[in-house]
Amino acid sequence: MVISESLTNETSPETPQDVLSRVTKLVPILRARAPETEKLRRMHPDNLRDLTAAGVFRLTIPADDGGYEADDAVVASVLTQIARGCPSTGWICMIILSGQPVPALLGDEAADEVYATADLRITVALAPTGSATPVAGGYRVSGQWQWNSGGVHSNWVAVGALTTEEDPVHRIFLVPVSQALQLDTWHGAGLAGSASNGVRIDDVFVPSSRTLPLEQMRDGVFPQRRYSANSYFNRPWVMLASFSAGATMLGMARGAMDVFMEILPSRGPITFTGWTKTTEAPVLHHQLARAQLDLEGAELFQDKLLRQWQAALERKMTIFDRVQSRAWFGEITRLVRDSATGLFRASSASHVVLDADIQRYFRDINIAAQHAHLRPSSSSELYGRVLAGMAPDTMFL
């Protein structure tokens, strides 16, 4: 596309706002490439090229390592716009932007090593399905992780593994993708282009500098390093994951509303009814209002999530803050799922075909909502448990 080429050939963005401006222009282009992205089962190569040129993958990297260290509101807006155009591409970008700050959390040695990587892209597979045996200077890590979204586009992966010590610890390990095996396993009914393949690591040495207990990342307790006085890199990492995913889910729902509203004026009669124009039917009015209200509700919860994540720059987050953050994120997921499902139900039978955009947003949002961290039932159960005076029963806060 000529537009795509002109965007790619522009000079490098100077500010995070420039990145957002570039990405906003790309939204219709990302949507046009979405069907091919599904067929490829990974990010369309032109998407990767354009988003890299737009500076997206540098947004959450420290400024002294060539990143933007971008304001949280800009990061959220960028993720929302990408997912608005292509949910699968947005999902991958969300994973990577959540992974890019990890080296800054571990220590100077890890930051120096990893941030020296050209076109750095870190993906994340935190489930502790690997094992880590302590050895001199670090650990030997082995295991297989079922979901490593966007891994085929990454050059580092952060994996979770339990140590083999008497009292096992769930640690996170940063491993070069060159030392991992990418498995071609992703054939999803939704987010088909997210490349959520498995990854395997066989007896790879990981130095102590590239590992940290998940509990410390969760609580925002990091080693002494050059970023120790920088609040941007001293917040609970799991809250970043929730904040980023909330923005991405919101973008998917906005995309669904976009395509529904584009089609709506041209819709004729509702078959087998007396309505000669769909836009005049009260049933459509109810469906559209409900979907829009759900979307607006999700936007309100995302604003609350953003404010809480920004508040973590000024004060230490309590356990209740982190539980509440996950609860709000669960509500975003529930509301955008309901919004997109309502729009799909309000669409005609002709929009179930794979050429129709609305069915893709419907599938992608509903499949994303199945993710363990996104499931509204789990987050509301956790919130109610803590409100009732019980301790959280998960580390993922």
Rosetta blueprint (number, residue, H / E / L):
1 M L
2 V H
3 I H
4 S H
5 E H
6 S H
7 L H
8 T H
9 N L
10 E L
11 T L
12 S L
13 P L
14 E L
15 T L
16 P H
17 Q H
18 D H
19 V H
20 L H
21 S H
22 R H
23 V H
24 T H
25 K H
26 L H
27 V H
28 P H
29 I H
30 L H
31 R H
32 A H
33 R H
34 A H
35 P H
36 E H
37 T H
38 E H
39 K H
40 L H
41 R L
42 R L
43 M L
44 H L
45 P H
46 D H
47 N H
48 L H
49 R H
50 D H
51 L H
52 T H
53 A H
54 A L
55 G L
56 V H
57 F H
58 R H
59 L L
60 T L
61 I L
62 P L
63 A H
64 D H
65 D H
66 G L
67 G L
68 Y L
69 E L
70 A L
71 D L
72 D H
73 A H
74 V H
75 V H
76 A H
77 S H
78 V H
79 L H
80 T H
81 Q H
82 I H
83 A H
84 R H
85 G H
86 C L
87 P H
88 S H
89 T H
90 G H
91 W H
92 I H
93 C H
94 M H
95 I H
96 I H
97 L H
98 S H
99 G H
100 Q L
101 P L
102 V H
103 P H
104 A H
105 L H
106 L H
107 G L
108 D H
109 E H
110 A H
111 A H
112 D H
113 E H
114 V H
115 Y L
116 A L
117 T L
118 A L
119 D L
120 L L
121 R L
122 I E
123 T E
124 V E
125 A E
126 L E
127 A E
128 P E
129 T E
130 G E
131 S E
132 A E
133 T E
134 P E
135 V E
136 A L
137 G L
138 G E
139 Y E
140 R E
141 V E
142 S E
143 G E
144 Q E
145 W E
146 Q E
147 W E
148 N E
149 S L
150 G L
151 G H
152 V H
153 H H
154 S L
155 N L
156 W E
157 V E
158 A E
159 V E
160 G E
161 A E
162 L E
163 T E
164 T L
165 E L
166 E L
167 D L
168 P L
169 V L
170 H E
171 R E
172 I E
173 F E
174 L E
175 V E
176 P E
177 V H
178 S H
179 Q H
180 A L
181 L E
182 Q E
183 L L
184 D L
185 T L
186 W L
187 H L
188 G L
189 A L
190 G L
191 L L
192 A L
193 G L
194 S L
195 A L
196 S L
197 N E
198 G E
199 V E
200 R E
201 I E
202 D E
203 D E
204 V E
205 F E
206 V E
207 P E
208 S H
209 S H
210 R H
211 T E
212 L E
213 P E
214 L H
215 E H
216 Q H
217 M H
218 R H
219 D H
220 G L
221 V L
222 F L
223 P L
224 Q L
225 R L
226 R L
227 Y L
228 S L
229 A L
230 N L
231 S H
232 Y H
233 F H
234 N L
235 R L
236 P L
237 W H
238 V H
239 M H
240 L H
241 A H
242 S H
243 F H
244 S H
245 A H
246 G H
247 A H
248 T H
249 M H
250 L H
251 G H
252 M H
253 A H
254 R H
255 G H
256 A H
257 M H
258 D H
259 V H
260 F H
261 M H
262 E H
263 I H
264 L H
265 P H
266 S H
267 R L
268 G L
269 P L
270 I L
271 T L
272 F L
273 T L
274 G L
275 W L
276 T L
277 K L
278 T H
279 T H
280 E H
281 A L
282 P H
283 V H
284 L H
285 H H
286 H H
287 Q H
288 L H
289 A H
290 R H
291 A H
292 Q H
293 L H
294 D H
295 L H
296 E H
297 G H
298 A H
299 E H
300 L H
301 F H
302 Q H
303 D H
304 K H
305 L H
306 L H
307 R H
308 Q H
309 W H
310 Q H
311 A H
312 A L
313 L L
314 E L
315 R L
316 K L
317 M L
318 T L
319 I H
320 F H
321 D H
322 R H
323 V H
324 Q H
325 S H
326 R H
327 A H
328 W H
329 F H
330 G H
331 E H
332 I H
333 T H
334 R H
335 L H
336 V H
337 R H
338 D H
339 S H
340 A H
341 T H
342 G H
343 L H
344 F H
345 R H
346 A H
347 S L
348 S L
349 A H
350 S H
351 H H
352 V H
353 V L
354 L L
355 D L
356 A L
357 D H
358 I H
359 Q H
360 R H
361 Y H
362 F H
363 R H
364 D H
365 I H
366 N H
367 I H
368 A H
369 A L
370 Q L
371 H L
372 A L
373 H L
374 L L
375 R L
376 P H
377 S H
378 S H
379 S H
380 S H
381 E H
382 L H
383 Y H
384 G H
385 R H
386 V H
387 L H
388 A L
389 G L
390 M L
391 A L
392 P L
393 D L
394 T L
395 M L
396 F L
397 L L
